[in-house]
Amino acid sequence: MQVRPEQLPDHLARKGLQSRYLLHGPEPLQAMESADAIRSAARSVGVAERVVFDGGSQDWASLRALSGTLSLFAERRLIEIRMTGKKPDREGLECLAELLADEQSPDVFMVLAGALDRRQQEAAWVQACERHGVVVGCRDMDEKAFRGWLAGRARGRGLELTAEAVDFLALRTEGNLVAATQEIDKLCLLAEGSALDLQAVIAAVSDTARYDTFQCVDAALAGQPARTVRVLRGLRAEGNEPVLINFGLVRELRILTRVAAARACGATLDQAFREQGAWASRQPLLRQALQRHPIARLSGMLEGAIQLDRLIKGHGLGNVWDELESLLLALASTPTSGKNPSTSGES
């Protein structure tokens, strides 16, 4: 049976503890919370002993021996098989298929497998787990699902966020459920009241630092050269890493370049934004930058930012902060010539 992470608590309450569970996918928070829910359900029905097997060890003989012995302390055990590193070899695949298909075993098996591709999901052991138990896919969310998850998560903690507040948190955490959970926990501690609008959220979750990387790149997109330099130098003085600032710059320049290219091919601006997954809250800033810069200049800035990433990582010569400031100023300014910016470091 396939069950989504958000459905698992209700499934456990209605159907009870099953004998086989597989948690797979790249999203860590969903996997962690799903595993915790299964452990809690196991304890509630008297499965007191928990055994953890490291699938990365490839010691499948030990797993077979473990499953074939009776527990000294309880009638049933929860056996966790963690395969978040090295995937099982042929012996491991056969061992897993055998154990997960064994309906006579009293033990509860929970496999934490990390990301599985389509071929791996068709393996015999995965199919056995789906036939005899529950498969939980912990997948990354798209923008719409993430916003819904954010609002629901906050509501579950007693907070009601406006749509603008949800947009801000979504932008700030960029689909990272762990980071989003931390921000919501921070809101619970710092916010006054349970109904929060955008300004209340900004005031509560703003960093202790005077500036953040969002402000720096946003100032450049908005065409504010003086503020861009002020924020960048503030970030440098506070000990921030240039790689984080350049990461945000590359992301925005990549979207801008692709949107400009789509428009050159006849797409409307709204279509281009939609195809590139540009969030509605970001589009006004992106529009301002598109009005100032043609595609050739945007492409040149993107190339420069990519070269700067190599410079930051030690490939080439040059002053990272100076090059970053030049790129951000180029994005923030209204060009008077067709010259494209690039870093001076050679790779």
C-alpha positions as CSV (number, residue, x, y, z in Angstrom):
1,M,0.0,0.0,0.0
2,Q,1.2,3.5,-0.9
3,V,0.7,6.2,1.8
4,R,1.8,9.8,1.7
5,P,3.7,11.1,4.7
6,E,0.9,13.4,5.8
7,Q,-1.5,10.5,5.7
8,L,0.6,8.1,7.8
9,P,-0.5,9.3,11.3
10,D,-4.2,8.8,10.4
11,H,-3.4,5.5,8.7
12,L,-1.6,4.3,11.9
13,A,-4.6,5.4,14.0
14,R,-7.2,3.7,11.8
15,K,-5.4,0.6,10.5
16,G,-3.0,0.0,13.3
17,L,0.6,-1.0,13.1
18,Q,1.5,-3.0,10.0
19,S,4.4,-5.5,9.8
20,R,6.4,-3.9,7.0
21,Y,7.2,-0.3,6.3
22,L,9.4,1.3,3.6
23,L,10.3,5.0,3.8
24,H,12.1,6.3,0.7
25,G,12.7,9.6,-1.0
26,P,15.0,12.6,-0.8
27,E,13.0,14.7,1.7
28,P,14.6,14.2,5.2
29,L,12.0,15.8,7.5
30,Q,9.2,13.7,6.1
31,A,11.3,10.5,6.5
32,M,12.3,11.4,10.1
33,E,8.8,12.3,11.2
34,S,7.3,9.2,9.5
35,A,9.8,7.0,11.2
36,D,9.1,8.6,14.6
37,A,5.3,8.0,14.0
38,I,6.0,4.3,13.3
39,R,8.2,3.9,16.4
40,S,5.5,5.5,18.6
41,A,2.8,3.3,17.2
42,A,5.1,0.2,17.8
43,R,5.6,1.2,21.5
44,S,1.9,1.8,21.9
45,V,1.1,-1.9,21.1
46,G,3.9,-3.3,23.2
47,V,6.7,-3.6,20.6
48,A,9.3,-2.5,23.1
49,E,12.6,-3.8,21.6
50,R,14.2,-1.9,18.7
51,V,17.1,-3.2,16.7
52,V,19.0,-1.1,14.1
53,F,20.8,-2.7,11.1
54,D,23.2,-0.7,9.0
55,G,22.5,-1.7,5.4
56,G,25.7,0.1,4.3
57,S,27.7,-2.7,6.0
58,Q,26.4,-5.2,3.5
59,D,26.5,-7.8,6.3
60,W,23.3,-9.5,5.2
61,A,24.2,-12.8,6.9
62,S,23.9,-11.0,10.2
63,L,20.5,-9.6,9.3
64,R,19.3,-13.1,8.3
65,A,20.6,-14.5,11.6
66,L,19.0,-11.7,13.6
67,S,15.6,-12.2,12.0
68,G,15.8,-15.9,12.6
69,T,16.4,-15.6,16.4
70,L,13.8,-15.0,19.0
71,S,14.1,-11.9,21.2
72,L,15.1,-12.4,24.8
73,F,13.0,-9.5,25.9
74,A,9.8,-9.3,23.9
75,E,7.6,-11.3,21.5
76,R,8.0,-8.7,18.7
77,R,10.8,-6.4,17.7
78,L,11.0,-3.4,15.5
79,I,13.9,-4.0,13.2
80,E,15.1,-0.9,11.4
81,I,17.1,-1.4,8.2
82,R,18.9,1.8,7.2
83,M,20.1,2.0,3.7
84,T,20.7,5.8,3.2
85,G,24.3,5.2,2.0
86,K,25.5,2.3,-0.1
87,K,22.7,0.4,-1.9
88,P,22.3,-3.3,-1.4
89,D,24.2,-5.8,-3.6
90,R,22.7,-8.9,-5.1
91,E,22.9,-10.8,-1.8
92,G,21.3,-7.8,0.0
93,L,18.4,-7.6,-2.6
94,E,17.7,-11.3,-2.1
95,C,17.9,-11.1,1.7
96,L,15.5,-8.1,1.8
97,A,13.0,-9.7,-0.6
98,E,13.0,-12.9,1.5
99,L,12.6,-11.2,4.9
100,L,10.0,-8.7,3.8
101,A,7.9,-11.4,2.1
102,D,8.0,-13.7,5.2
103,E,4.5,-13.5,6.6
104,Q,5.4,-15.8,9.5
105,S,7.9,-13.5,11.1
106,P,6.4,-11.7,14.2
107,D,8.8,-8.8,13.9
108,V,8.0,-5.4,12.4
109,F,10.5,-4.3,9.7
110,M,11.0,-0.6,8.8
111,V,13.4,0.1,5.9
112,L,14.8,3.6,5.5
113,A,16.1,3.6,2.0
114,G,16.7,7.2,0.9
115,A,16.0,8.1,-2.7
116,L,15.1,5.2,-5.0
117,D,15.0,5.6,-8.8
118,R,12.2,4.0,-10.8
119,R,14.1,0.8,-11.5
120,Q,14.9,0.3,-7.8
121,Q,11.3,0.9,-6.9
122,E,10.4,-2.1,-9.1
123,A,12.8,-4.4,-7.2
124,A,11.3,-7.6,-5.5
125,W,11.9,-6.4,-2.0
126,V,10.1,-3.1,-2.6
127,Q,7.2,-4.9,-4.1
128,A,7.1,-7.3,-1.2
129,C,7.0,-4.4,1.2
130,E,4.1,-2.8,-0.7
131,R,2.2,-6.1,-0.8
132,H,2.7,-6.9,2.9
133,G,2.9,-3.4,4.4
134,V,3.1,0.3,3.7
135,V,5.4,2.3,1.4
136,V,5.8,6.0,2.2
137,G,7.3,8.2,-0.5
138,C,9.0,11.2,1.1
139,R,9.4,13.5,-2.0
140,D,10.3,17.1,-2.4
141,M,7.3,19.4,-2.8
142,D,6.4,21.8,-5.7
143,E,5.7,25.4,-4.9
144,K,2.0,25.0,-4.4
145,A,2.3,22.0,-2.2
146,F,5.0,23.6,-0.1
147,R,3.0,26.7,0.5
148,G,0.0,24.5,1.6
149,W,2.3,22.5,3.8
150,L,3.7,25.7,5.4
151,A,0.3,27.0,6.2
152,G,-0.8,23.7,7.6
153,R,2.3,23.3,9.7
154,A,1.9,26.7,11.2
155,R,-1.8,26.0,11.9
156,G,-0.9,22.8,13.6
157,R,1.3,24.9,16.0
158,G,-1.5,27.3,16.7
159,L,-0.5,30.0,14.2
160,E,-2.6,31.5,11.4
161,L,-0.6,33.0,8.6
162,T,-1.8,35.4,5.9
163,A,-1.0,34.5,2.3
164,E,1.7,37.1,2.2
165,A,3.3,35.7,5.3
166,V,3.3,32.2,3.8
167,D,4.9,33.6,0.6
168,F,7.7,35.2,2.6
169,L,8.4,32.0,4.6
170,A,8.3,30.0,1.4
171,L,10.8,32.3,-0.3
172,R,13.0,32.4,2.8
173,T,13.2,28.6,3.1
174,E,13.0,27.7,-0.6
175,G,11.2,24.4,-0.2
176,N,13.5,23.1,2.6
177,L,11.1,21.5,5.1
178,V,13.7,21.4,7.9
179,A,14.4,25.1,7.6
180,A,10.7,25.9,7.3
181,T,10.0,24.0,10.5
182,Q,12.7,25.9,12.3
183,E,11.2,29.2,11.2
184,I,7.8,28.2,12.4
185,D,9.2,27.0,15.7
186,K,10.9,30.4,16.0
187,L,7.6,32.2,15.3
188,C,5.9,30.2,18.1
189,L,8.5,31.5,20.5
190,L,8.8,35.1,19.3
191,A,5.6,36.2,17.7
192,E,2.9,38.0,19.6
193,G,-0.5,36.5,19.0
194,S,-1.6,33.7,16.7
195,A,-2.8,35.6,13.6
196,L,0.3,36.8,11.8
197,D,0.7,39.0,8.7
198,L,3.8,39.7,6.7
199,Q,5.2,42.4,8.8
200,A,4.7,40.4,12.0
201,V,6.5,37.5,10.5
202,I,9.4,39.6,9.2
203,A,9.8,41.2,12.6
204,A,9.8,37.8,14.3
205,V,12.1,35.8,12.1
206,S,14.6,38.4,11.0
207,D,18.2,37.3,11.6
208,T,20.2,38.8,14.5
209,A,22.6,40.0,11.8
210,R,21.9,43.4,10.4
211,Y,21.7,42.2,6.8
212,D,20.9,39.0,5.0
213,T,21.6,37.6,1.5
214,F,18.0,38.1,0.5
215,Q,18.3,41.8,1.0
216,C,21.5,42.0,-1.0
217,V,20.3,40.2,-4.2
218,D,16.9,41.8,-4.0
219,A,18.4,45.3,-3.8
220,A,20.4,44.5,-7.0
221,L,17.2,43.2,-8.8
222,A,15.4,46.3,-7.7
223,G,18.0,48.6,-9.3
224,Q,19.4,50.1,-6.1
225,P,23.2,50.3,-6.5
226,A,23.9,52.2,-3.3
227,R,21.9,49.9,-1.1
228,T,23.3,46.8,-2.8
229,V,26.9,47.9,-2.0
230,R,25.9,48.9,1.6
231,V,24.2,45.5,2.3
232,L,27.1,43.5,0.6
233,R,29.7,45.3,2.7
234,G,27.6,44.8,5.8
235,L,27.4,41.0,5.1
236,R,31.2,40.9,4.6
237,A,31.8,42.8,7.9
238,E,29.6,40.3,9.7
239,G,31.6,37.3,8.5
240,N,29.1,35.9,5.9
241,E,30.4,33.6,3.2
242,P,30.4,34.9,-0.4
243,V,29.4,31.5,-1.7
244,L,25.9,31.9,-0.2
245,I,25.4,35.4,-1.8
246,N,26.7,34.2,-5.1
247,F,24.4,31.1,-5.0
248,G,21.4,33.4,-4.7
249,L,22.8,35.6,-7.5
250,V,23.3,32.6,-9.9
251,R,19.8,31.4,-9.2
252,E,18.2,34.7,-10.0
253,L,20.3,35.3,-13.1
254,R,19.6,31.8,-14.4
255,I,15.8,32.5,-14.1
256,L,16.2,35.9,-15.7
257,T,18.2,34.6,-18.6
258,R,15.8,31.8,-19.3
259,V,12.8,34.1,-19.1
260,A,14.4,36.5,-21.5
261,A,15.2,33.7,-23.9
262,A,11.6,32.4,-23.8
263,R,10.3,35.9,-24.5
264,A,12.6,36.2,-27.5
265,C,11.0,33.0,-28.8
266,G,7.5,34.5,-28.6
267,A,6.4,33.5,-25.1
268,T,4.6,36.1,-22.9
269,L,6.2,37.2,-19.7
270,D,3.6,35.4,-17.6
271,Q,4.1,32.2,-19.6
272,A,7.9,32.5,-19.2
273,F,7.7,33.0,-15.5
274,R,5.3,30.0,-15.2
275,E,7.6,27.8,-17.2
276,Q,10.6,28.7,-15.1
277,G,8.7,28.2,-11.8
278,A,9.3,31.9,-10.7
279,W,7.3,32.5,-7.6
280,A,4.6,35.2,-7.8
281,S,6.2,37.2,-4.9
282,R,9.5,37.4,-6.8
283,Q,8.1,38.4,-10.2
284,P,7.9,42.2,-9.5
285,L,11.7,42.3,-8.8
286,L,12.5,40.1,-11.8
287,R,10.4,42.3,-14.0
288,Q,12.4,45.4,-13.0
289,A,15.7,43.6,-13.8
290,L,14.3,42.5,-17.2
291,Q,13.4,46.1,-18.1
292,R,16.9,47.2,-17.5
293,H,18.9,44.4,-19.1
294,P,18.7,42.6,-22.5
295,I,19.4,38.9,-22.8
296,A,23.0,39.3,-23.9
297,R,23.8,41.3,-20.8
298,L,22.0,38.8,-18.5
299,S,23.9,35.9,-20.1
300,G,27.1,37.7,-19.5
301,M,26.3,38.3,-15.9
302,L,25.3,34.7,-15.5
303,E,28.6,33.5,-17.0
304,G,30.4,35.9,-14.7
305,A,28.6,34.6,-11.6
306,I,29.4,31.0,-12.6
307,Q,33.0,31.9,-13.1
308,L,32.9,33.6,-9.7
309,D,31.7,30.4,-8.1
310,R,34.8,28.6,-9.4
311,L,36.9,31.5,-8.1
312,I,35.3,31.1,-4.6
313,K,36.2,27.4,-4.7
314,G,39.8,28.2,-5.4
315,H,40.0,27.8,-9.2
316,G,41.6,31.0,-10.5
317,L,43.0,34.3,-9.3
318,G,41.1,37.4,-8.1
319,N,39.5,39.1,-5.1
320,V,36.2,37.3,-4.5
321,W,34.5,40.2,-2.7
322,D,35.5,42.7,-5.3
323,E,34.2,40.5,-8.2
324,L,31.0,39.9,-6.3
325,E,30.5,43.6,-5.8
326,S,31.1,44.3,-9.5
327,L,28.6,41.7,-10.6
328,L,25.9,42.9,-8.1
329,L,26.5,46.5,-9.2
330,A,26.1,45.4,-12.8
331,L,22.8,43.9,-12.1
332,A,21.6,46.9,-10.0
333,S,22.7,49.5,-12.5
334,T,21.0,50.7,-15.7
335,P,23.5,50.0,-18.4
336,T,24.8,52.7,-20.7
337,S,26.7,50.4,-23.0
338,G,26.5,46.8,-24.2
339,K,29.6,45.6,-22.3
340,N,29.0,42.4,-20.4
341,P,30.5,42.0,-16.9
342,S,32.7,39.0,-16.1
343,T,35.0,38.0,-13.4
344,S,38.7,38.6,-13.9
345,G,39.7,35.3,-12.4
346,E,40.9,32.7,-14.9
347,S,39.8,29.1,-14.4
